[in-house]
């Protein structure tokens, strides 16, 4: 029984009620804003973010092995799709909910490095011993910051190749040996363009190299479209051609400060490459969509060849009804082939809550033990030579010859992704510029103006 | 001197009641201040700064607004957004009015109203993805039908001239039922006696539509137009999941440009300046529209 006076009791109840409303109002938004992927924030857990769901099983296996070696530490892997990965990561840096370790991309890392958001790995005990020579050649260099510190431990690599459907190439009288020995040039396109013409078929059954071929009514293109390639520096589109003609993106790499999209040689290559669509040999820009990627075009028989990266091996190999063949990228005017060498790395945010645990996990990810597990899974080529051998063996066991990808490493015909400042701004300029050229609305010479705007970014300073 | 006649027990109670009322209003007020007023003020402030989220903002005065005036991509985006708004609002209002009048004059079926409203239950993202599949140039069932009818396939989302009308029509499909129901509610407020009088005078359905329905609907039509135009200017999700600004910026609507500047390029200051500009444009349009359509006055009175 309460002894409180009536009036007082009423006031208390009103206050309590109102207070609970206020508490609710404050709590609800807080709950709504709470990140779904909370950073562990204790010394027994290492939170790890990645975007590729296909690679998750291999890294789960690594996490298990890591836990066995370090019983006091568990790894909590969170997979977030590429489309929202970077936005979530940026927000996590601001909210203080960043992961302890995250998979980093060479195109994105200069921005985080520039903002001082990453920990130098060579200053943390467990990762101090990581050497560039531990990895396949060329993989470690892009991850060295302007200050000479290491900001990423390479985890895998990729090159570009030409996937094709043997049923279609055989029917067109093009042998596997011919496909492995193609060459291109910007004047007449060389044997590469002749082969594309041979593989292209119009609605009347005429091939691209036959008289009466109707380029506006093509039912099967020689080459699949994979968009215009402005956002990935043309990695799977025009980069192999431009580099095999002797061109390079910037004055130096990494940390170049002058782009070369205005060079005549590059523009000639681009005019020739997108001209393939004009001639009817390559699928037009409009055919590319989020539902119609190169593998879909190959699968549906709309295209005979598709240029793509080695990370797509399992996807292409899984296409039903496609007798898969793989050829290397064609030789260019320099007499050599060329392929971009892509590669991901693991980075530790400056604000990581469990930095010591994070460094141990990164060191383990870079070790032969984990790299071999990733190699056995073979979704990607691991960064170490040992792990790469394991991946090649797995592919061989599955009946897949992956030498078109590995030969670039062996022959030293790779080049790096341009690592520079202002990458996001450059993307925003290059995507529409390249699409305009692809759709025939602008000539490649329009890239001179785009290049001037890009270089202007560097003149303004950071 | 005459004392005010309001002297009663009320003034004694009023401060206490006001306090209680304030406590009850507080939760909503906190939400309003925290999620609307504060972000708006902060956004206006950020528009005068250079801010990358991870380091402190730097005051740059009017630099962002100067950049905006000279930014061809901004003006291009504004043009693209206007194109979208005109197609979306034009088609949506006419079709919604037609559906509402037909429902009002011909049927009282609630099932039919439910069917008309059904697409509104689908989220913009889902609607965008589903239509992206249906209208895909190579694989879409929509294009299969077009080819079967003897026409050439259309790159609805891939062709620069088709992309914006296509996105606008996807959103018309999604929203027209809701707009029709709003107009339908307005139609029900028109007294049937007015139509009866019109009929007695021998007016045709078309004449009654022109001389009774449209004028008496003006307040609700103004409301619908103001709401839909503001909503249209803020289009983002459908574009993001279908074209993402492609091809060659042909669908780069303002909100997408703002998002790209802020979250991809970490230029929050400039993105805020564009948002402030958009807010000013929308305020001007709303005031202008409100006055022009005499939205506050009804012809029924």
HADDOCK unambig.tbl for C-alpha pairs under 7 A between the chains (distance, minus, plus):
assign (segid A and resid 18 and name CA) (segid B and resid 23 and name CA) 5.48 0.50 0.50
assign (segid A and resid 18 and name CA) (segid B and resid 24 and name CA) 5.93 0.50 0.50
assign (segid A and resid 21 and name CA) (segid B and resid 27 and name CA) 6.12 0.50 0.50
assign (segid A and resid 22 and name CA) (segid B and resid 26 and name CA) 6.77 0.50 0.50
assign (segid A and resid 22 and name CA) (segid B and resid 27 and name CA) 5.04 0.50 0.50
assign (segid A and resid 25 and name CA) (segid B and resid 27 and name CA) 5.31 0.50 0.50
assign (segid A and resid 87 and name CA) (segid B and resid 263 and name CA) 6.16 0.50 0.50
assign (segid A and resid 94 and name CA) (segid B and resid 53 and name CA) 6.98 0.50 0.50
assign (segid A and resid 94 and name CA) (segid B and resid 54 and name CA) 6.41 0.50 0.50
assign (segid A and resid 115 and name CA) (segid B and resid 54 and name CA) 6.80 0.50 0.50
assign (segid A and resid 286 and name CA) (segid B and resid 155 and name CA) 5.87 0.50 0.50
assign (segid A and resid 286 and name CA) (segid B and resid 158 and name CA) 4.39 0.50 0.50
assign (segid A and resid 286 and name CA) (segid B and resid 159 and name CA) 5.99 0.50 0.50
assign (segid A and resid 287 and name CA) (segid B and resid 137 and name CA) 6.19 0.50 0.50
assign (segid A and resid 287 and name CA) (segid B and resid 138 and name CA) 6.69 0.50 0.50
assign (segid A and resid 291 and name CA) (segid B and resid 133 and name CA) 6.90 0.50 0.50
assign (segid A and resid 424 and name CA) (segid B and resid 264 and name CA) 6.32 0.50 0.50
assign (segid A and resid 424 and name CA) (segid B and resid 265 and name CA) 5.23 0.50 0.50
assign (segid A and resid 425 and name CA) (segid B and resid 265 and name CA) 6.22 0.50 0.50
assign (segid A and resid 431 and name CA) (segid B and resid 248 and name CA) 6.84 0.50 0.50
assign (segid A and resid 432 and name CA) (segid B and resid 247 and name CA) 6.91 0.50 0.50
assign (segid A and resid 432 and name CA) (segid B and resid 248 and name CA) 3.75 0.50 0.50
assign (segid A and resid 432 and name CA) (segid B and resid 249 and name CA) 5.81 0.50 0.50
assign (segid A and resid 433 and name CA) (segid B and resid 248 and name CA) 6.71 0.50 0.50
assign (segid A and resid 435 and name CA) (segid B and resid 247 and name CA) 6.33 0.50 0.50
assign (segid A and resid 435 and name CA) (segid B and resid 248 and name CA) 5.24 0.50 0.50
assign (segid A and resid 436 and name CA) (segid B and resid 248 and name CA) 5.70 0.50 0.50
